[in-house]
């Protein structure tokens, strides 16, 4: 399941690679959240896990992709 969602996130990041937008903003917020969670996890003595960083990045990127799509659809329907 995460592989398919990750593929959607990567495609979204590639498609929206220009300029500031919700997709890249979501990815950055997910990265910050993941790094904080991993720092807390490492301070408790647990080993490093990429999933602790990767899953929030993917989830926030997909949420940003949905927000960006809704915004673009709303903008197009408003102008017609």
PADO-167564 format. One record per atom (N, C-alpha, C): residue number from 1; residue in three letters; atom name; x, y, z. Coordinates in steps of 0.05 Angstrom, whole numbers. Each point is the difference from the previous one (the first is absolute). Last residue first. Layout:
BEGIN
+-----+--------+-------+--------+--------+--------+
: num : residu : atome :     xx :     yy :     zz :
+-----+--------+-------+--------+--------+--------+
: NUM :    ala :    CA :      X :      Y :      Z :
...
+-----+--------+-------+--------+--------+--------+
//
This chain:
BEGIN
+-----+--------+-------+--------+--------+--------+
: num : residu : atome :     xx :     yy :     zz :
+-----+--------+-------+--------+--------+--------+
:  80 :    unk :     N :   -299 :    605 :   -305 :
:  80 :    unk :    CA :    -20 :     -5 :    -22 :
:  80 :    unk :     C :    -26 :     12 :      5 :
:  79 :    unk :     N :     74 :      3 :     62 :
:  79 :    unk :    CA :      5 :     17 :    -22 :
:  79 :    unk :     C :    -19 :     -5 :    -23 :
:  78 :    unk :     N :     -1 :    -54 :     79 :
:  78 :    unk :    CA :     -8 :     28 :      7 :
:  78 :    unk :     C :      4 :     18 :    -24 :
:  77 :    unk :     N :     27 :    -90 :     -5 :
:  77 :    unk :    CA :    -29 :      1 :     -1 :
:  77 :    unk :     C :     -9 :     29 :      7 :
:  76 :    unk :     N :     93 :    -19 :      4 :
:  76 :    unk :    CA :    -10 :     -3 :    -28 :
:  76 :    unk :     C :    -30 :      3 :     -1 :
:  75 :    unk :     N :     42 :      2 :     85 :
:  75 :    unk :    CA :      8 :     23 :    -16 :
:  75 :    unk :     C :    -11 :     -1 :    -28 :
:  74 :    unk :     N :    -12 :    -74 :     56 :
:  74 :    unk :    CA :    -17 :     22 :      9 :
:  74 :    unk :     C :      6 :     25 :    -16 :
:  73 :    unk :     N :     54 :    -75 :    -14 :
:  73 :    unk :    CA :    -26 :     -5 :    -10 :
:  73 :    unk :     C :    -19 :     23 :      7 :
:  72 :    unk :     N :     87 :      2 :     36 :
:  72 :    unk :    CA :      0 :      5 :    -30 :
:  72 :    unk :     C :    -27 :     -5 :    -12 :
:  71 :    unk :     N :     10 :    -17 :     92 :
:  71 :    unk :    CA :      4 :     28 :     -5 :
:  71 :    unk :     C :     -1 :      6 :    -30 :
:  70 :    unk :     N :     -2 :    -90 :     28 :
:  70 :    unk :    CA :    -25 :     13 :      7 :
:  70 :    unk :     C :      2 :     30 :     -7 :
:  69 :    unk :     N :     78 :    -50 :     -9 :
:  69 :    unk :    CA :    -19 :     -7 :    -20 :
:  69 :    unk :     C :    -27 :     13 :      5 :
:  68 :    unk :     N :     68 :     11 :     64 :
:  68 :    unk :    CA :      7 :     14 :    -25 :
:  68 :    unk :     C :    -20 :     -6 :    -22 :
:  67 :    unk :     N :    -10 :    -46 :     82 :
:  67 :    unk :    CA :     -6 :     28 :      3 :
:  67 :    unk :     C :      6 :     16 :    -25 :
:  66 :    unk :     N :     25 :    -91 :      1 :
:  66 :    unk :    CA :    -29 :      3 :      0 :
:  66 :    unk :     C :     -9 :     29 :      3 :
:  65 :    unk :     N :     91 :    -19 :      6 :
:  65 :    unk :    CA :     -9 :     -5 :    -27 :
:  65 :    unk :     C :    -30 :      3 :     -2 :
:  64 :    unk :     N :     40 :      4 :     85 :
:  64 :    unk :    CA :      5 :     24 :    -15 :
:  64 :    unk :     C :     -8 :     -3 :    -29 :
:  63 :    unk :     N :     -7 :    -75 :     54 :
:  63 :    unk :    CA :    -19 :     20 :      9 :
:  63 :    unk :     C :      4 :     26 :    -15 :
:  62 :    unk :     N :     63 :    -66 :    -16 :
:  62 :    unk :    CA :    -26 :     -8 :    -12 :
:  62 :    unk :     C :    -22 :     20 :      9 :
:  61 :    unk :     N :     84 :     11 :     39 :
:  61 :    unk :    CA :      1 :      6 :    -28 :
:  61 :    unk :     C :    -26 :     -7 :    -14 :
:  60 :    unk :     N :     10 :    -22 :     90 :
:  60 :    unk :    CA :     -3 :     28 :     -3 :
:  60 :    unk :     C :      2 :      9 :    -29 :
:  59 :    unk :     N :     15 :    -92 :     20 :
:  59 :    unk :    CA :    -27 :      8 :      8 :
:  59 :    unk :     C :     -5 :     30 :     -5 :
:  58 :    unk :     N :     88 :    -34 :    -13 :
:  58 :    unk :    CA :    -19 :    -10 :    -20 :
:  58 :    unk :     C :    -28 :      9 :      6 :
:  57 :    unk :     N :     65 :     21 :     64 :
:  57 :    unk :    CA :      6 :     15 :    -25 :
:  57 :    unk :     C :    -20 :     -9 :    -22 :
:  56 :    unk :     N :     -2 :    -46 :     83 :
:  56 :    unk :    CA :    -12 :     27 :      1 :
:  56 :    unk :     C :      5 :     16 :    -25 :
:  55 :    unk :     N :     40 :    -86 :      1 :
:  55 :    unk :    CA :    -30 :     -1 :      0 :
:  55 :    unk :     C :    -13 :     27 :      4 :
:  54 :    unk :     N :     98 :    -11 :      5 :
:  54 :    unk :    CA :    -12 :     -3 :    -27 :
:  54 :    unk :     C :    -31 :      1 :      0 :
:  53 :    unk :     N :     55 :      2 :     81 :
:  53 :    unk :    CA :      3 :     24 :    -15 :
:  53 :    unk :     C :    -16 :     -2 :    -26 :
:  52 :    unk :     N :      1 :    -73 :     57 :
:  52 :    unk :    CA :     -8 :     21 :     17 :
:  52 :    unk :     C :      2 :     27 :    -14 :
:  51 :    unk :     N :     32 :    -79 :    -41 :
:  51 :    unk :    CA :    -29 :      2 :     -1 :
:  51 :    unk :     C :    -10 :     23 :     17 :
:  50 :    unk :     N :     92 :    -28 :     -2 :
:  50 :    unk :    CA :     -7 :     18 :    -21 :
:  50 :    unk :     C :    -30 :      4 :     -2 :
:  49 :    unk :     N :     60 :    -25 :     89 :
:  49 :    unk :    CA :    -19 :    -12 :    -20 :
:  49 :    unk :     C :     -8 :     21 :    -20 :
:  48 :    unk :     N :     77 :    -23 :     87 :
:  48 :    unk :    CA :    -10 :     17 :    -21 :
:  48 :    unk :     C :    -18 :    -15 :    -19 :
:  47 :    unk :     N :      8 :    -30 :    105 :
:  47 :    unk :    CA :     17 :      2 :    -24 :
:  47 :    unk :     C :    -13 :     18 :    -21 :
:  46 :    unk :     N :    -15 :     13 :    108 :
:  46 :    unk :    CA :     -8 :    -18 :    -22 :
:  46 :    unk :     C :     19 :      4 :    -24 :
:  45 :    unk :     N :      0 :     50 :     85 :
:  45 :    unk :    CA :     17 :    -23 :     -2 :
:  45 :    unk :     C :     -8 :    -19 :    -22 :
:  44 :    unk :     N :    -36 :     89 :     25 :
:  44 :    unk :    CA :    -10 :    -20 :     18 :
:  44 :    unk :     C :     17 :    -26 :     -1 :
:  43 :    unk :     N :     15 :     75 :    -58 :
:  43 :    unk :    CA :      8 :      8 :     28 :
:  43 :    unk :     C :    -10 :    -21 :     20 :
:  42 :    unk :     N :    -23 :     -9 :    -92 :
:  42 :    unk :    CA :     28 :     -6 :      5 :
:  42 :    unk :     C :      9 :      7 :     28 :
:  41 :    unk :     N :    -88 :     23 :    -27 :
:  41 :    unk :    CA :      3 :    -29 :      0 :
:  41 :    unk :     C :     29 :     -8 :      6 :
:  40 :    unk :     N :    -20 :     90 :    -13 :
:  40 :    unk :    CA :    -11 :     -9 :     25 :
:  40 :    unk :     C :      4 :    -30 :      4 :
:  39 :    unk :     N :     26 :     36 :    -82 :
:  39 :    unk :    CA :     18 :     10 :     22 :
:  39 :    unk :     C :    -10 :     -9 :     27 :
:  38 :    unk :     N :    -54 :    -18 :    -74 :
:  38 :    unk :    CA :     23 :    -17 :      0 :
:  38 :    unk :     C :     20 :      8 :     22 :
:  37 :    unk :     N :    -76 :     54 :    -16 :
:  37 :    unk :    CA :     -9 :    -26 :     11 :
:  37 :    unk :     C :     24 :    -19 :      3 :
:  36 :    unk :     N :     15 :     83 :    -43 :
:  36 :    unk :    CA :     -5 :      4 :     29 :
:  36 :    unk :     C :     -7 :    -27 :     13 :
:  35 :    unk :     N :     10 :     -1 :    -93 :
:  35 :    unk :    CA :     26 :      4 :     13 :
:  35 :    unk :     C :     -3 :      4 :     30 :
:  34 :    unk :     N :    -79 :     -6 :    -53 :
:  34 :    unk :    CA :     14 :    -25 :      2 :
:  34 :    unk :     C :     27 :      2 :     14 :
:  33 :    unk :     N :    -49 :     79 :    -17 :
:  33 :    unk :    CA :    -14 :    -17 :     20 :
:  33 :    unk :     C :     14 :    -27 :      3 :
:  32 :    unk :     N :     32 :     57 :    -67 :
:  32 :    unk :    CA :      5 :     12 :     26 :
:  32 :    unk :     C :    -13 :    -17 :     22 :
:  31 :    unk :     N :    -19 :    -25 :    -88 :
:  31 :    unk :    CA :     28 :     -5 :      6 :
:  31 :    unk :     C :      7 :     11 :     28 :
:  30 :    unk :     N :    -85 :     18 :    -34 :
:  30 :    unk :    CA :      2 :    -28 :      7 :
:  30 :    unk :     C :     29 :     -7 :      8 :
:  29 :    unk :     N :    -17 :     86 :    -33 :
:  29 :    unk :    CA :    -11 :     -3 :     27 :
:  29 :    unk :     C :      1 :    -29 :      9 :
:  28 :    unk :     N :     29 :     17 :    -87 :
:  28 :    unk :    CA :     18 :     12 :     19 :
:  28 :    unk :     C :    -10 :     -2 :     28 :
:  27 :    unk :     N :    -55 :    -30 :    -70 :
:  27 :    unk :    CA :     23 :    -17 :      2 :
:  27 :    unk :     C :     20 :     11 :     21 :
:  26 :    unk :     N :    -76 :     51 :    -22 :
:  26 :    unk :    CA :     -7 :    -23 :     15 :
:  26 :    unk :     C :     24 :    -19 :      4 :
:  25 :    unk :     N :     12 :     74 :    -56 :
:  25 :    unk :    CA :     -4 :      9 :     28 :
:  25 :    unk :     C :     -7 :    -23 :     18 :
:  24 :    unk :     N :      4 :    -16 :    -92 :
:  24 :    unk :    CA :     27 :      2 :     11 :
:  24 :    unk :     C :     -1 :     10 :     29 :
:  23 :    unk :     N :    -83 :     -6 :    -43 :
:  23 :    unk :    CA :     13 :    -26 :     -1 :
:  23 :    unk :     C :     28 :      1 :     13 :
:  22 :    unk :     N :    -54 :     79 :    -12 :
:  22 :    unk :    CA :     -8 :    -16 :     23 :
:  22 :    unk :     C :     14 :    -27 :      0 :
:  21 :    unk :     N :     51 :     81 :    -49 :
:  21 :    unk :    CA :    -27 :    -11 :     -1 :
:  21 :    unk :     C :     -5 :    -18 :     24 :
:  20 :    unk :     N :     78 :     70 :    -57 :
:  20 :    unk :    CA :    -11 :     -9 :     26 :
:  20 :    unk :     C :    -29 :    -10 :     -4 :
:  19 :    unk :     N :     69 :     -7 :    -84 :
:  19 :    unk :    CA :    -13 :     19 :     17 :
:  19 :    unk :     C :    -10 :    -11 :     27 :
:  18 :    unk :     N :     19 :    -72 :    -72 :
:  18 :    unk :    CA :      6 :     28 :     -3 :
:  18 :    unk :     C :    -16 :     17 :     20 :
:  17 :    unk :     N :     -7 :    -98 :    -10 :
:  17 :    unk :    CA :     27 :      7 :      8 :
:  17 :    unk :     C :      6 :     30 :     -2 :
:  16 :    unk :     N :    -80 :    -69 :    -10 :
:  16 :    unk :    CA :     -1 :     27 :     12 :
:  16 :    unk :     C :     28 :     10 :      8 :
:  15 :    unk :     N :    -10 :    -86 :    -40 :
:  15 :    unk :    CA :    -19 :     16 :    -16 :
:  15 :    unk :     C :      0 :     29 :     10 :
:  14 :    unk :     N :     51 :    -65 :     47 :
:  14 :    unk :    CA :     12 :      5 :    -26 :
:  14 :    unk :     C :    -18 :     19 :    -16 :
:  13 :    unk :     N :    -31 :    -28 :     84 :
:  13 :    unk :    CA :     24 :     18 :      3 :
:  13 :    unk :     C :     13 :      6 :    -27 :
:  12 :    unk :     N :    -72 :    -62 :      1 :
:  12 :    unk :    CA :     -9 :     27 :      7 :
:  12 :    unk :     C :     23 :     20 :      3 :
:  11 :    unk :     N :     20 :    -91 :    -13 :
:  11 :    unk :    CA :    -11 :     11 :    -24 :
:  11 :    unk :     C :    -10 :     29 :      4 :
:  10 :    unk :     N :     29 :    -47 :     76 :
:  10 :    unk :    CA :     23 :      6 :    -18 :
:  10 :    unk :     C :    -10 :     12 :    -26 :
:   9 :    unk :     N :    -65 :    -31 :     60 :
:   9 :    unk :    CA :     14 :     23 :     11 :
:   9 :    unk :     C :     23 :      9 :    -18 :
:   8 :    unk :     N :    -46 :    -80 :    -20 :
:   8 :    unk :    CA :    -18 :     24 :     -5 :
:   8 :    unk :     C :     14 :     25 :      9 :
:   7 :    unk :     N :     43 :    -80 :     20 :
:   7 :    unk :    CA :      2 :      6 :    -28 :
:   7 :    unk :     C :    -18 :     24 :     -8 :
:   6 :    unk :     N :     -4 :    -32 :     88 :
:   6 :    unk :    CA :     26 :     14 :     -5 :
:   6 :    unk :     C :      3 :      6 :    -29 :
:   5 :    unk :     N :    -74 :    -51 :     26 :
:   5 :    unk :    CA :     -4 :     28 :      9 :
:   5 :    unk :     C :     26 :     16 :     -5 :
:   4 :    unk :     N :      4 :    -91 :    -19 :
:   4 :    unk :    CA :    -18 :     13 :    -19 :
:   4 :    unk :     C :     -4 :     29 :      8 :
:   3 :    unk :     N :     50 :    -53 :     59 :
:   3 :    unk :    CA :     14 :      3 :    -25 :
:   3 :    unk :     C :    -17 :     15 :    -21 :
:   2 :    unk :     N :    -36 :    -24 :     84 :
:   2 :    unk :    CA :     17 :     24 :      1 :
:   2 :    unk :     C :     16 :      4 :    -25 :
:   1 :    unk :     N :    -55 :    -78 :      7 :
:   1 :    unk :    CA :    -16 :     24 :      0 :
:   1 :    unk :     C :     17 :     25 :      0 :
+-----+--------+-------+--------+--------+--------+
//
